[in-house]
Amino acid sequence: MKLSLKIVLFMALLAATFTKMSAAPDPNFYIFLCFGQSNMEGNARIEPQDMEGVSDRFQMMAAVDDNRRGRKMGEWYKALPPLCRENTGLTPVDYFGRTMTENLPENVRVGVITVAIGGIAIQGFIPDSISNYVKTAPGWMKGMLAAYDNNPYERLVMLAKKAQKDGVIKGVLMHQGETNTGDPRWPGMVQQVYDHLLGDLQLKPEEVPLLAGEVVQANGQGQCIAHNAVINDLPKTLHTAHVVSSTGCSNGPDRLHFDAAGYRELGRRYGEKMLMLMGYDVKSPFNVPADAKTASTTVPGNDFPKVDSERRAYFRLVAPDAHQAVVDICGKKYDMRRDEQGVWCAVTDPLVVGFHYYFMNIGGVNFIDPATETYFGCNREAGGIEIPEGPEGDYYRPHQGIAHGQVRSIYYWAESTKEWRHAMVYTPADYDLKKAQKKRYPVLYLQHGMGEDETGWSKQGHMQHIMDNAIAAGEVVPMIVVMESGDIKAPFQNNGPNAFAEYGSSFYKVIINDLIPYIDSNFRTLTDRDHRAMAGLSWGGHQTFDIVLNNMDKFSYMGAFSGAIFGLDVKTAYDGVFTRPDEFNKKIHYLYVSAGSEENFGTEALAKNLRDAGINTDLYISPGTHHEWLTWRRCFKNFIPHLFK
């Protein structure tokens, strides 16, 4: 019996020891106490983006019961807004937590406890004055005070003690002061709250900094802006206090509360300040790594845009009066962040190598980044950035030690459309040499895609460098290359059953009746079909099929790069030309179709159908690229060695 009792006592002791060990606080669970008035409880409407992308590592302890969301006071939950009470809005704490989890190691969690009441004075958090403050509080505040049992300070301490069983308190966030605007005693009262917290929770001041955010500035018109001078003096009274600037944080119409964008930015600033104090590196558009280099597409004299070694692009824009700015690139919109001087910054996710159009946007209006070169794309002038390849991209870069051709701008009269038209013409390096004055050259007519223009192949595509390098290497026959707008600069208009067939079709008579005769009359060309080729990218590939296959007496080489050739019936298309493979293969010396591996344009299926019909078809797939200029540079490079041989 005694032995049994000893065993029972031993088991009880073991269980108690195990419980104590299992309940030890997690040193990698960082907890932050947040208090204040309406801007801390959150006054802006919660938007869909605020409910997305919240890490499971970011948690909140409910400070009150929230029946709508099934939250119980004192329990931890994923930190989805609202973080304060049931009917509150977005708060700086939301984006403080996001910023922390984005920058802290993956094994670190972040927990927040938010106790805030709209309109409360700092006296409402001082233990010795709370009772009197509650008695004299305005009627509209009574319900909010009651939610915390008329003692918000005690609620914060009670929850903090509970949280200390789970993790480690690392800091205090405060946004308060509007109700105490201009009161010189405010810093001393803040210190009283802070000192009481440290004492009640047995915390060391050097391990628990206090962050105090400035109030709304509203471009100097903030309702309580005078209090910012008092807030900025807080570190003189409380040496572990640090001020978070609200300069440039946008506000609502009352000039008292921040709007959603303002809360996001202020919250990020709280997070970045805390991370800096804790000794962590901060991922921020303002922190540009040393390996970032100015993009080759940047206007000389500007430092940005830049691209780092991980292919992230960094953008900057000076717009001190803007309330929100966005960078739109590669199908994704990035919110820019404003610093205290009115400079907006953004950093992208890693981008694929190659050339990309992009726009900036303020107030819903797209515009071109003033710091970037412009390119015609997307049916208008656009900004563009080059994400550089390594040495594998040398084929489209200019090189010393070789001869370089020219890209000429010409205007010619088109009788077919009764208008002056513009084209770009590449001539190889030896074209103007005295020894070549009697030499004649084959011609490639090269078309761009929908929404671009005749400058695309030379500016975005670097075709002249590709030609120069290939000719210098002896891989390509020197040739003239002609690039025209093709009447596909304007947006496609789906305005009838024939819209697809008609888009860009006005160019068909121009190239045959006007452009080719002009080129043959003004340049030293070989004018027979055996020395004339046509190729194009995307819709330019569609035009190539239409023009060449309806004029096989004038062309003998053709290529389509990501060609918009959809629903081609090899039995009926172009008067059944593909049903006569012997005739076709005799007339067309080389047919080339190509695309990027990631664009799913149906090019491989097209090549198979043509080959099954007996048509000699060469296929090239660019590895890892989409419907983009890097694909088409590669396609062009692999196409031109097969011409005129």
C-alpha positions in Angstrom: 0.0 0.0 0.0 2.9 2.3 0.9 4.6 1.4 -2.4 1.4 2.3 -4.3 1.2 5.6 -2.5 4.8 6.4 -3.4 4.1 5.5 -7.0 1.1 7.8 -7.0 3.1 10.7 -5.5 5.9 10.1 -8.0 3.5 10.1 -10.9 1.8 13.3 -9.7 5.2 15.0 -9.3 6.2 13.8 -12.8 2.9 15.1 -14.3 3.4 18.5 -12.5 6.9 18.7 -13.9 5.8 17.8 -17.4 3.0 20.4 -17.2 5.4 23.1 -16.1 7.9 22.2 -18.9 5.2 22.1 -21.5 3.8 25.4 -20.4 7.2 27.2 -20.7 6.8 30.4 -22.9 8.1 30.1 -26.4 11.1 32.5 -26.8 10.3 32.7 -30.5 6.8 34.0 -29.9 7.2 37.8 -29.9 4.3 39.6 -28.3 3.5 43.3 -28.6 1.0 45.4 -26.5 -0.9 48.0 -28.4 -3.0 50.7 -26.8 -4.4 54.1 -27.6 -7.5 55.8 -29.0 -9.5 55.8 -32.3 -6.5 55.6 -34.7 -5.2 52.6 -32.7 -8.6 50.8 -32.6 -9.0 51.4 -36.3 -11.3 53.9 -38.1 -11.0 52.9 -41.8 -13.1 50.4 -43.6 -11.5 47.0 -44.0 -10.9 46.2 -47.7 -10.5 42.8 -49.4 -6.7 43.1 -49.6 -6.5 43.5 -45.9 -8.1 40.0 -45.4 -5.6 38.4 -47.8 -2.0 37.3 -47.4 -2.0 37.3 -43.5 0.6 34.8 -42.3 -0.5 32.1 -39.9 2.5 33.3 -37.8 0.7 36.6 -37.1 -1.7 36.1 -34.3 -3.9 38.3 -32.1 -5.3 37.7 -28.6 -8.9 38.8 -28.4 -9.2 41.6 -25.9 -13.0 41.3 -25.8 -15.5 38.6 -26.9 -16.4 38.8 -30.6 -19.5 36.7 -31.1 -19.7 37.5 -34.8 -16.3 35.8 -35.4 -16.4 33.3 -32.6 -13.6 34.9 -30.7 -13.3 34.6 -26.9 -11.4 37.1 -24.8 -7.9 35.9 -23.9 -7.6 33.3 -26.7 -5.2 33.5 -29.7 -6.5 33.7 -33.3 -5.0 34.3 -36.7 -4.7 38.1 -36.9 -7.4 38.9 -39.4 -9.0 42.3 -38.9 -10.6 43.7 -36.9 -8.0 43.3 -34.3 -9.5 45.5 -31.6 -13.3 45.0 -31.1 -16.2 43.7 -33.2 -17.1 46.9 -34.9 -13.7 48.5 -35.3 -11.8 48.9 -38.5 -8.3 48.6 -40.0 -5.5 49.6 -37.6 -1.8 50.2 -37.9 -1.3 47.0 -35.9 -2.5 45.0 -39.0 0.4 46.1 -41.1 2.8 46.2 -38.2 2.3 42.4 -37.8 2.5 41.8 -41.5 5.8 43.7 -41.7 7.2 41.8 -38.8 6.4 38.3 -40.1 7.7 39.2 -43.6 11.1 40.1 -42.1 11.5 37.9 -39.1 12.9 34.3 -39.4 10.3 31.6 -40.3 10.4 30.1 -36.8 9.3 33.4 -35.1 5.7 34.1 -34.5 4.2 37.5 -33.7 1.3 38.1 -31.3 -0.5 41.4 -30.7 -3.0 42.5 -28.0 -4.9 45.7 -28.8 -6.8 47.7 -26.2 -8.0 51.0 -27.6 -11.0 53.3 -27.2 -12.0 56.1 -29.5 -11.6 59.5 -27.9 -9.9 58.3 -24.7 -7.4 60.6 -23.0 -4.1 59.3 -21.8 -5.5 59.6 -18.2 -7.8 56.6 -19.1 -4.7 54.3 -19.0 -3.1 55.6 -15.9 -4.1 53.3 -13.0 -4.4 56.0 -10.4 -6.7 58.2 -12.5 -8.8 55.6 -14.4 -11.6 55.5 -11.8 -12.2 59.3 -11.9 -11.8 59.3 -15.7 -14.6 56.7 -16.2 -16.9 58.7 -14.0 -16.6 61.8 -16.1 -16.3 60.1 -19.5 -18.9 61.3 -22.1 -21.9 59.1 -22.7 -20.9 57.9 -26.1 -17.7 56.4 -24.6 -19.5 54.4 -21.8 -20.2 51.3 -23.9 -16.6 51.1 -25.1 -15.3 51.5 -21.6 -17.7 48.8 -20.4 -16.3 46.4 -23.0 -13.1 46.5 -20.9 -14.9 46.4 -17.6 -14.3 50.2 -17.2 -10.6 49.6 -16.8 -8.7 49.3 -20.2 -5.3 49.4 -18.4 -6.2 46.4 -16.2 -7.6 44.5 -19.2 -4.3 45.1 -21.1 -2.2 43.9 -18.1 -4.5 40.9 -17.4 -4.1 39.7 -21.1 -0.4 40.5 -21.1 0.2 38.3 -18.1 -1.8 35.5 -19.8 0.3 36.0 -23.0 3.5 35.8 -21.1 2.8 32.1 -20.5 2.9 31.6 -24.2 5.7 34.0 -25.4 7.9 37.0 -24.7 6.7 40.6 -24.6 9.0 42.5 -27.0 7.5 46.0 -27.2 4.7 48.4 -26.7 2.9 50.3 -29.5 0.9 53.4 -28.8 -1.2 55.8 -30.9 -2.8 58.3 -28.6 -2.7 62.1 -28.1 -5.5 63.7 -30.1 -7.6 64.1 -27.0 -4.6 65.5 -25.2 -3.6 67.9 -28.0 -1.0 70.4 -26.9 -0.9 69.3 -23.3 2.7 69.6 -22.1 2.1 67.1 -19.4 1.4 64.3 -21.9 4.9 62.9 -22.1 5.0 62.5 -18.4 1.6 60.8 -18.3 2.7 58.4 -21.1 5.8 57.6 -18.9 3.5 56.7 -16.0 1.5 54.2 -18.2 4.8 52.7 -19.5 6.4 52.5 -16.0 3.3 50.8 -14.6 3.3 48.3 -17.4 6.9 47.4 -16.9 6.4 47.0 -13.1 3.2 45.0 -13.3 4.6 42.7 -16.0 8.2 42.6 -14.6 9.7 43.8 -17.8 13.1 45.5 -18.4 12.8 48.9 -20.2 15.9 48.2 -22.4 14.2 45.1 -23.7 10.7 46.6 -24.3 10.8 49.8 -26.4 7.7 52.0 -26.7 6.7 53.2 -30.2 4.5 56.3 -30.4 3.0 57.3 -33.7 2.4 60.8 -34.9 -1.2 62.0 -35.4 -2.7 62.8 -38.8 -0.9 65.6 -40.7 -3.2 66.1 -43.7 -0.6 68.2 -45.5 -0.5 70.6 -42.5 -4.2 70.7 -42.0 -4.6 67.9 -39.5 -7.2 68.6 -36.7 -4.7 67.7 -34.0 -1.4 68.3 -35.8 -0.2 70.6 -33.1 0.3 67.6 -30.9 3.0 66.1 -33.1 5.5 68.6 -31.5 4.6 67.1 -28.1 4.9 63.6 -29.4 8.3 64.3 -30.9 9.5 65.5 -27.5 8.5 62.2 -25.9 12.0 60.6 -26.1 13.3 63.5 -24.0 11.1 62.2 -21.2 11.1 58.5 -21.9 14.5 57.4 -23.3 13.2 54.0 -24.5 10.5 55.8 -26.6 10.7 56.1 -30.4 8.5 58.2 -32.6 7.0 56.9 -35.8 6.4 59.6 -38.4 3.0 60.0 -40.0 4.3 62.3 -42.8 2.6 61.4 -46.0 0.3 58.9 -44.5 -3.1 59.6 -46.1 -6.1 60.5 -44.1 -9.9 60.6 -44.2 -12.0 63.7 -44.9 -12.3 64.5 -41.2 -8.5 65.2 -41.1 -8.5 63.3 -37.8 -8.3 59.7 -38.8 -6.1 57.9 -41.3 -7.7 56.2 -44.3 -6.9 52.6 -45.1 -3.8 53.4 -47.1 -2.6 55.6 -44.3 -3.1 52.9 -41.7 -1.2 50.4 -43.9 1.8 52.8 -44.3 1.8 53.8 -40.7 1.7 50.2 -39.6 4.6 49.3 -41.9 6.6 52.2 -40.3 5.9 50.8 -36.8 7.1 47.4 -38.0 10.2 48.7 -39.7 11.1 50.8 -36.6 10.6 47.8 -34.3 12.7 45.5 -36.5 15.5 48.0 -36.7 15.5 48.3 -32.8 15.6 44.5 -32.6 18.6 44.3 -35.0 16.9 42.7 -38.0 17.3 43.6 -41.6 14.2 45.1 -43.2 12.8 44.2 -46.6 11.5 47.5 -47.8 11.4 49.4 -51.1 13.4 52.0 -49.3 16.2 49.6 -48.6 17.9 48.9 -51.9 20.5 46.2 -51.8 24.1 47.1 -52.7 24.0 44.7 -55.7 21.1 46.5 -57.4 22.2 48.2 -60.6 20.5 50.9 -62.6 18.4 49.3 -65.4 19.8 49.7 -68.9 16.4 51.2 -69.9 16.6 54.0 -67.4 16.9 57.6 -68.8 20.6 58.7 -68.2 20.9 60.9 -65.1 18.5 58.8 -63.1 19.4 56.2 -60.5 16.1 54.3 -60.7 14.6 52.0 -61.8 17.1 49.5 -60.5 17.4 45.7 -60.6 19.0 43.5 -58.0 20.7 40.1 -58.3 17.4 38.3 -57.6 15.8 40.2 -60.5 13.6 42.4 -58.3 13.0 45.8 -59.7 13.0 49.0 -57.6 11.1 52.0 -58.6 11.0 55.6 -57.3 8.7 58.5 -58.0 8.7 62.0 -56.6 5.0 62.9 -56.0 4.6 64.7 -52.6 0.9 65.6 -53.3 -0.2 62.1 -54.3 -2.3 60.1 -51.9 -1.6 56.7 -53.5 0.7 55.4 -56.3 0.9 52.1 -58.0 3.4 50.3 -60.3 1.7 48.0 -62.8 4.2 45.4 -64.3 3.9 41.8 -65.6 0.2 41.6 -64.8 0.7 42.6 -61.1 0.0 45.9 -59.4 2.4 46.9 -56.6 1.4 49.6 -54.1 4.1 52.2 -53.8 5.1 53.5 -50.4 5.7 57.1 -49.6 8.6 58.4 -47.4 8.6 61.5 -45.3 9.9 63.6 -48.2 7.1 62.6 -50.7 9.2 60.0 -52.6 7.2 56.9 -53.5 9.0 53.6 -53.7 8.1 50.1 -54.8 9.9 46.8 -55.1 8.6 43.9 -57.2 8.7 40.2 -56.9 11.5 38.5 -58.9 10.8 39.1 -62.5 11.6 36.9 -65.5 14.5 38.0 -67.6 13.8 40.1 -70.6 12.0 43.2 -71.5 8.7 44.3 -69.8 6.3 47.1 -70.3 5.1 48.9 -67.1 3.1 51.9 -66.0 2.7 54.0 -62.9 -0.7 55.0 -61.7 -2.0 57.9 -59.6 -5.7 58.4 -59.1 -6.6 55.7 -61.6 -4.6 57.3 -64.4 -1.8 55.3 -66.0 1.4 57.3 -66.9 4.9 56.6 -67.9 7.6 56.6 -65.3 9.5 59.9 -66.0 12.8 58.0 -65.3 12.5 55.4 -68.0 12.9 55.3 -71.7 9.6 55.1 -73.6 8.5 52.3 -76.0 5.4 51.9 -78.1 3.5 49.0 -76.7 0.0 48.3 -75.3 -1.4 50.6 -78.1 0.4 53.6 -76.6 3.7 54.9 -75.5 4.8 53.0 -72.4 7.6 52.6 -69.9 9.8 49.6 -70.2 12.5 47.9 -68.1 15.1 45.3 -69.1 15.7 42.5 -66.6 19.1 41.4 -67.7 20.2 37.9 -68.8 23.7 36.7 -68.2 26.2 36.0 -71.0 23.5 33.9 -72.8 22.0 37.3 -73.8 25.1 38.5 -75.6 23.7 37.7 -79.0 21.3 40.7 -78.8 23.9 43.1 -77.3 26.2 45.4 -79.3 29.9 44.4 -79.3 33.1 46.1 -80.0 35.4 44.8 -82.7 32.7 44.1 -85.3 31.1 46.2 -88.0 27.6 47.6 -87.2 24.8 48.2 -89.6 22.3 51.1 -89.5 18.6 51.4 -88.7 17.1 54.1 -90.9 13.8 56.0 -90.5 12.0 56.5 -93.9 8.7 58.0 -95.0 7.1 56.9 -98.2 3.8 57.7 -100.1 1.3 54.9 -100.2 -1.0 55.3 -103.1 -3.2 52.5 -101.8 -4.2 54.4 -98.7 -3.5 58.0 -100.0 -1.1 58.7 -97.1 2.5 59.2 -96.0 3.6 56.2 -94.0 6.7 55.5 -91.9 9.0 52.5 -91.8 12.3 51.5 -90.3 15.0 49.9 -92.5 18.0 48.0 -91.3 21.0 48.0 -93.7 24.0 45.7 -93.0 27.4 47.1 -92.1 28.9 46.8 -95.6 25.9 48.5 -97.3 27.5 51.9 -97.5 31.1 50.8 -98.1 32.6 51.9 -101.4 33.5 48.4 -102.4 29.9 47.3 -102.0 28.3 50.0 -104.1 27.2 47.5 -106.7 26.2 44.8 -104.3 22.5 43.9 -104.0 20.8 42.4 -100.9 17.9 40.1 -100.1 15.1 41.6 -98.0 13.3 40.5 -94.9 10.0 42.2 -94.1 9.7 41.9 -90.3 6.4 42.7 -88.5 5.7 43.4 -84.8 2.7 42.4 -82.8 -0.7 43.9 -81.9 -0.5 47.3 -80.1 3.2 47.9 -81.0 4.7 49.8 -83.9 7.6 49.8 -86.5 10.1 50.8 -83.8 9.5 47.7 -81.7 11.9 45.4 -83.4 14.8 47.8 -83.1 14.1 49.3 -79.6 12.6 46.3 -77.7 13.8 43.5 -79.9 17.4 44.7 -80.6 17.2 43.1 -84.0 20.0 45.2 -85.4 22.5 43.8 -82.8 21.3 40.3 -83.4 21.9 40.8 -87.2 25.3 42.5 -86.7 26.5 39.7 -84.4 25.2 36.9 -86.6 26.6 38.5 -89.8 30.0 39.0 -88.1 30.0 35.4 -87.0 29.3 34.2 -90.6 26.1 32.7 -89.6 23.8 34.9 -91.6 23.6 36.2 -95.2 23.8 40.1 -95.0 20.3 41.3 -95.7 18.1 44.4 -95.5 15.3 44.2 -92.9 12.2 46.4 -93.3 9.8 47.1 -90.4 6.4 48.8 -90.9 3.5 49.6 -88.5 1.3 47.1 -90.3 -1.8 49.1 -89.2 -2.0 47.2 -85.9 -1.0 50.0 -83.6 -4.6 50.7 -82.7 -6.5 48.4 -80.3 -8.4 45.5 -81.8 -12.1 46.3 -82.1 -14.4 43.3 -82.0 -17.1 45.1 -83.8 -18.5 42.5 -86.1 -18.2 38.9 -87.5 -15.3 39.9 -89.8 -13.4 41.9 -87.1 -10.7 39.2 -86.8 -10.1 39.0 -90.5 -10.1 42.7 -91.0 -7.7 43.8 -88.2 -4.5 44.9 -89.9 -5.8 43.8 -93.4 -5.4 47.4 -94.8 -1.7 46.8 -94.7 -1.9 43.9 -97.2 -2.3 46.0 -100.3 0.2 48.6 -98.9 3.0 46.1 -98.6 2.4 44.6 -102.1 1.6 47.8 -104.0 3.6 50.5 -102.2 6.2 49.3 -99.7 7.9 46.6 -101.7 8.1 48.8 -104.8 9.5 51.7 -102.7 12.2 49.5 -101.1 13.2 48.0 -104.4 13.4 51.5 -106.0 15.4 53.2 -103.2 17.6 50.4 -101.8 19.9 48.0 -103.6 17.8 44.9 -103.4 17.5 41.6 -105.1 14.0 41.9 -106.4 13.0 38.3 -107.2 10.9 36.1 -104.8 13.8 33.8 -104.0 15.4 36.8 -102.2 12.4 38.0 -100.3 11.2 36.8 -96.9 8.6 37.8 -94.4 8.2 37.1 -90.7 6.3 38.6 -87.7 5.6 38.1 -84.1 2.1 37.5 -82.6 -0.4 39.3 -84.9 2.6 40.1 -87.2 2.8 36.3 -87.6 -0.9 36.2 -88.6 -0.2 38.9 -91.2 2.8 37.0 -92.5 0.6 33.9 -93.2 -2.1 36.0 -94.9 0.3 38.0 -97.0 2.8 35.4 -98.0 0.3 32.6 -98.7 -1.8 34.9 -100.9 1.3 36.2 -102.7 3.6 33.2 -103.1 4.9 34.7 -106.3 6.6 37.4 -104.2 8.0 35.5 -101.2 9.9 32.3 -100.6 10.7 32.3 -96.9 8.3 32.9 -94.0 8.3 32.8 -90.2 5.8 33.3 -87.4 7.0 33.9 -83.8 4.2 33.2 -81.4 2.0 33.7 -84.4 -1.7 34.5 -83.8 -2.7 31.7 -86.2 -5.8 30.2 -84.6 -8.1 27.6 -86.0 -6.1 27.0 -89.1 -7.8 24.3 -91.2 -5.0 22.8 -93.3 -7.5 21.3 -95.8 -9.2 24.6 -96.7 -7.0 27.5 -95.6 -5.6 29.8 -98.3 -7.4 28.0 -101.2 -6.1 24.7 -100.0 -2.5 25.5 -100.4 -1.5 23.0 -97.7 -3.2 20.2 -99.5 -0.6 20.5 -102.3 2.6 19.8 -100.2 4.9 19.2 -103.2 3.9 22.6 -104.7 4.2 24.4 -101.4 7.6 22.9 -100.4 9.0 23.9 -103.8 7.8 27.5 -103.6 8.4 28.1 -99.9 12.0 27.4 -99.2 11.7 27.7 -95.5 8.7 27.7 -93.1 9.4 28.4 -89.5 7.0 28.6 -86.5 8.1 29.3 -82.9 6.9 30.3 -79.5 7.8 30.5 -75.8 7.3 27.3 -73.8 5.1 29.1 -71.3 2.6 30.9 -73.6 0.4 28.0 -74.8 -0.3 29.7 -78.1 -0.9 26.4 -80.0 2.3 26.7 -82.0 3.3 23.1 -81.5 -0.1 21.8 -82.6 0.1 24.0 -85.7 3.5 22.6 -86.6 2.2 19.1 -86.1 -0.8 19.7 -88.4 1.4 21.2 -91.1 3.9 18.4 -90.9 1.1 15.8 -91.0 -0.1 17.5 -94.2 3.4 17.0 -95.7 4.5 20.6 -95.3 8.2 21.1 -94.4 7.9 23.0 -91.1 10.7 23.9 -88.7 9.7 24.4 -85.1 11.5 26.2 -82.3 10.3 26.5 -78.7 12.1 29.1 -76.5 12.6 27.5 -73.1 11.0 29.1 -70.1 9.7 32.2 -71.8 6.2 33.7 -72.3 4.5 36.0 -74.8 7.4 38.5 -74.6 10.3 40.1 -76.4 12.9 37.7 -75.0 10.9 34.9 -76.8 10.9 36.8 -80.0 14.6 37.8 -79.8 15.4 34.1 -79.6 13.0 33.2 -82.3 14.5 35.8 -84.6 18.0 34.6 -83.9 17.2 31.0 -84.8 15.2 32.1 -87.9 17.7 34.3 -89.8 20.5 31.7 -90.4 18.1 29.7 -92.6 17.4 32.6 -95.0 18.6 33.0 -98.5 20.9 30.0 -98.6 
